[in-house]
């Protein structure tokens, strides 16, 4: 996590400098200036969080400059290749975005379908052969 935290913490002053330069050149135009200052804040927050997390956990193979590829072998997480829930979430998002163009009642339908699909995806491993 040290590489990621340094990347964000080194980019934060750059975003601050860009925000200040943009503010002076645009006579503090509200939307662009605010967006650039928020970008600075976001980079600083992410960098700070990753730096604190890097202190609490053990070093990863990616943090070792002399690390080998074999050190990162093994399980990287849980992935369900047979899951249909991401497709349902994508369909619900498509309906919700269609609702933004055509009518809010269609957006409501997409939001409800999205909530149902998200709950189904989250609890996918809590039933059937994977029940706890």
N, C-alpha and C positions, 0 to 999 in steps of 0.2 A: 504494500500500500504506500510505501514511501515514494515511489515514482509518481503515482497518481496524485498524492498530496502535494508534492513539489511542483508538478505541472500546474495545478490549480493555483497554488500560492504564488508562483512566479507570473502567472497570467493576470492575477488580480491587480497588481500595480499598473500593468499595461492598460487594462480596461479603465482604471481610474484616470490615467493620463489621457486616454482617448476621450473619455467623458468630459474632462475639463477643457480639452482643445475644442471639442465639438460645441460645448456650451459657449465658449468665448466667440467662436466663429459664427454661431447661429443666433447670438444674442439670447441665449438660454431658452431656445425653443422647447416647450414643455414636454412633448412626447418623446422626442429623440434623446433629450438630456436625461429624462427620467429612466428611459429604457437602458441607456448606457450605465448609469449609476446603479441600477438594479442588476445589471450584468456583472459589474464589479462586486456587488454584495453577494451575489450567487456564487461566483468563483471563490471568494474569500470564505464563505460558509462551507462550501464543499471541501475546499482545501483544509480548513480547520478541522472539520469532522474526520476526514481521512487521516490527518496527522494524529489526532487523538486516538483513533481506532488502531493505527499502526503501532502506537505505544502499548496498547493493551493486549494485542495478539502476538503470537509468534511470527517470526519472519517467514514469508512465503518463498517458494523457489524463485519466483520472479524478482524478489528483492536481493537475491544473491548474485553479484556480478560474475562469479565463477560457477554459477549453477548449471546443471545439466538438464537436458530435456526430460530425461528419465525421472528426475525428481518430481515433476509435475504429473506423473502418470497416476491413474486411478480414477475413482468416481469423482465427478465434478458437481453432481447434484442429481435431482430427480427430474426426469423428463418422461412424459407419457406419450409415446408416438402414436397410440391408438385413440387419443382424445379428440372428440368432435366439438368440445366446448369452445375452443378458439374460433372455429368457423361460425358458431352461433353468436359469439360476441362481435365478430366482424359484421355479420348480417344485421345485428341490432344497431351497430354504429352506423351502417349504411342507411338504415331506416331513420335513425335520429338525424343524420345530416340531410336526408331528403326532407325531413320535417322542418328543418331550418329554412329551406327554400319554398316549401309548399304550404305549410301550416303547422301551428304549434301542437295541434291535436295529434298529428303524425309523429312529432317529436316525443310526445308523451308515450305513445305506443313503443317507440324505439327505446326510450329510457326504461320502461317496465321490462321489455324483453331483454335489455342489456343487464338489468339487475338480476333477473332470473338466470341468465346464462353465466353471469359472474359467480353467483352462489353455487350453481352447478359445477363450475370449474374448480372453485375453492374446495368444495366438499366431494370432489371426484373420488378421492382415495379413502373416503369414510363410509363406504358401503360396499356390498358385494364381497368378493374375495379379499379386498383390502381393508375391510372394516376393522376398527380397533376394539 
